[in-house]
Amino acid sequence: MNSMILVFFRPFRRAQSRNKACIFVLISTLLLGTSCSDGTDGTRPANESSKPRVALVMKSLANEFFQTMQEGAVAHQAGSGGTYELISNGIKDEQDVTRQAQLVEQMIAQQVDAIVIAPADSKALVSVCQRAMEAGIVVVNIDNRFDEAVLQDKGLEIPFVGPNNRKGARLAGEHLAQQLEKGDQVAILEGVPGAINGIQRKLGFEDAMKAAEMAIVSSQSAHWETDQANRLVAALLTEHPSLKAILACNDSMALGAVAALKSAGKEETIKVIGFDNISAVQALMRDGRVLCSVDQHGDQLAAFGIEYALEILETNELPGDRETPVDLVTPKTLP
Amino acid sequence: MSGEASILRGFRRQLGVSLGLIFVLLGLIVFFGLVTENFWSALTFRTIANQIPDAVFLAVGMTYVLMIAGIDLSVGSVLGLCGAVLGLSMTRWGFHWVPAVLLCGLTGAVCGALNGWVTVRWSLPSFIVTLGMLEAARGGTYLVSQSRTAYIGSTIEHIAGASLFGLSAPIWVALFMVMVAQLVLSRTVFGRYMVAIGTNEEAVRLSGINPRPIKIAVFVLSGCMAGLAAISNVSRLGAADPNAGGGFELTAIAAVVIGGTSLMGGRGSVVSSLLGVLIIAVLENGLAQMGAQEPTKRLVTGAVIVVAVILDHYRNRMGRR
């Protein structure tokens, strides 16, 4: 095909080189498209061994949180003494829903025994998981819970293994409230609009702040990002000079908030709390610039899901959801 | 003497071109002053000034690229990559900040050179080449940073911490860059060549000037600007975020186009691009102070971008009459 095109265009030198260019671009785009989203570890066809084959379908591997989750899964598989086979895949960014659905379909085609999925969207991926279940595959939902209403509508039961984000955020909020006085002004930095875990964390923060009778003067999205949080907080400091605390729905945004406080010279008067317990924030907690964070043990989350899937495969029973631990992290609890 | 006078005349002409934008900017400032409590304060303007250097650097580079009828979609990712290199060299290799900053700038230059060389060597549209770089540089960023935020702290923060008249060092450097870039564009042979290439590349080639090195140089400059933007970004945050700069290329392009630079090449001004950046920054800051929710923010930002360009269009037509 390739050479045919070249032969066809031989008399027109310019056209030929253009076509070469087009083919080059086409091929490189294809390579790019596949190489950056397929992290397939093993693609052997089924029934080569009797070991159960578990597919892990992740969200963005670009995010530290999911990166450690995947590493945890790989470590779990290595530590299991090879009792099961792990195929792990991730998508390019957290919003690539279409690509994630394709991944699930590829896993169905590969006839895996179980799929452990951290869905990029809590509604859009339900139907493809339904197809997987109809094909006799055990599906376990981790990290981001499928929408209850959609599951009910389809008459599906997909067990969820994961942390209670709202509870975690409430723990952090309560810890913060102890250091504040009634009626103090606080602001919340939200995640990307629509992300369930972000919404849950925001609700948890609100629960704690309302219970302690604080005044939430602002709640806006900084899209999980350090730089956006930095700019947003700088603006908030101007508008609400008597702000006392900033509650960030993840640690990356907490970092941005701390930088904004520093340039405004308000590090001493305004407290910052985060969520996720990333390594960068641990340093700030030790300096006392971040009050606390929440660890939902992301490194073990996928492993919990896999264990659960193996359990279901063995017993053939469908037990309910399983809640994984969330812990408050303060400078005192840091190693 | 006469040289100075004509530079002044050039600036006045420049100001004339941007009058419509200044009008939009003032309109926004008045509006936000009325609807929020503390927008009209020195603090607001200092905050905005200290936040825009990243965008200003990118906009300067982007203005040049658009001048030659190209486009550089990779600047946001290159910013991320440069930042990651800066973070890596300072945290894991223990570099002093001076060599780390140089390495960061060099990374930007190399990415830009690659963009320029591939574009010129195979006569490809810069759109697709830089789109490839957008992906590749982000991949490189995740690789270099292992997808982790590198916390650097005070060893880098002092760059943004250094201040003169209440404004941080990066914004002074950015303003200086705008001045230099504007002078180069309007008063040097290199600048004339850029305008000529953007207007009619074939004519440039036929008149015996090789446009290739000039085009490569423009992409290298754009890459260097992304490197500078990364330094400003990382020093302001004290940390290198692997997702830094995502979608920033569109902000830069929007700012430059608001500033009246033509996407078709051959027409544009760096000073007006600065005004474009200011409009977007004032809008972002004002909406945040209002506490506007996400849908409102996006709707308003989109509308203001288009309205600014429409106003500028009418002002241009009036100017021509």
Contacts between the chains, C-beta under 8 A, distances in Angstrom:
chain1	res1	chain2	res2	distance
A	17	B	122	7.9
A	17	B	123	7.9
A	21	B	122	5.4
A	21	B	123	7.4
A	21	B	124	5.9
A	24	B	122	7.5
A	25	B	124	7.2
A	25	B	128	5.8
A	28	B	132	6.7
A	29	B	132	7.8
A	32	B	132	6.8
A	32	B	135	5.6
A	32	B	136	7.7
A	36	B	135	6.5
A	36	B	139	6.1
A	61	B	142	7.8
A	61	B	147	7.0
A	62	B	138	7.7
A	62	B	142	5.3
A	62	B	147	5.5
A	62	B	242	6.8
A	62	B	243	6.9
A	63	B	147	6.4
A	63	B	243	7.9
A	64	B	147	5.2
A	64	B	148	4.7
A	64	B	149	6.8
A	64	B	242	7.8
A	67	B	146	7.3
A	67	B	147	4.7
A	67	B	148	7.6
A	193	B	294	4.7
A	193	B	295	8.0
A	217	B	291	7.7
A	218	B	291	4.8
A	219	B	291	7.9
A	220	B	288	6.5
A	220	B	291	6.5
A	220	B	292	7.6
A	220	B	293	7.1
A	220	B	294	7.6
A	221	B	294	5.0
A	224	B	243	7.8
A	225	B	241	6.7
A	225	B	243	5.9
A	225	B	244	7.6
A	225	B	246	7.5
A	226	B	149	6.8
A	226	B	237	5.4
A	226	B	239	6.3
A	226	B	241	4.1
A	226	B	243	7.9
A	226	B	244	6.9
A	227	B	54	7.8
A	227	B	233	6.3
A	227	B	237	6.4
A	227	B	241	6.6
A	227	B	244	5.7
A	227	B	245	7.8
A	230	B	51	7.7
A	230	B	236	6.7
A	230	B	237	5.7
A	231	B	51	5.3
A	231	B	284	6.6
A	231	B	285	7.4
A	231	B	288	7.3
A	232	B	288	5.1
A	234	B	47	4.5
A	234	B	50	7.8
A	234	B	51	6.4
A	234	B	285	7.7
A	235	B	44	7.8
A	235	B	47	6.7
A	235	B	284	7.7
A	235	B	285	4.7
A	235	B	286	8.0
A	235	B	288	3.7
A	235	B	289	5.0
A	236	B	288	6.7
A	236	B	289	7.4
A	237	B	43	7.7
A	237	B	47	7.7
A	238	B	38	5.3
A	238	B	39	7.5
A	238	B	41	6.3
A	238	B	43	4.8
A	238	B	44	5.0
A	238	B	47	6.0
A	238	B	289	6.4
A	239	B	36	6.0
A	239	B	37	6.3
A	239	B	38	5.2
A	239	B	39	7.6
A	239	B	288	7.8
A	239	B	289	4.1
A	239	B	291	7.7
A	241	B	38	7.1
A	251	B	149	7.9
A	252	B	149	6.0
A	252	B	241	6.2
A	252	B	243	7.7
A	255	B	149	6.6
A	255	B	151	7.1
A	255	B	237	6.7
A	255	B	238	7.6
A	255	B	239	5.2
A	255	B	241	7.5
A	256	B	237	6.1
A	258	B	238	7.7
A	259	B	157	7.7
A	259	B	236	6.2
A	259	B	237	4.6
A	259	B	238	5.2
A	259	B	239	7.4
A	262	B	157	7.1
A	262	B	238	7.4
A	263	B	50	6.6
A	263	B	160	7.1
A	263	B	161	7.6
A	263	B	168	7.7
A	263	B	236	7.3
A	264	B	43	7.9
A	264	B	47	7.9
A	278	B	148	7.3
A	278	B	149	6.3
A	279	B	148	6.6
A	279	B	149	7.9
A	279	B	151	7.6
A	280	B	148	7.4
A	280	B	149	4.4
A	280	B	150	6.9
A	280	B	151	3.7
A	280	B	239	5.7
A	281	B	151	7.8
A	283	B	151	5.2
A	283	B	153	7.2
A	284	B	151	7.2
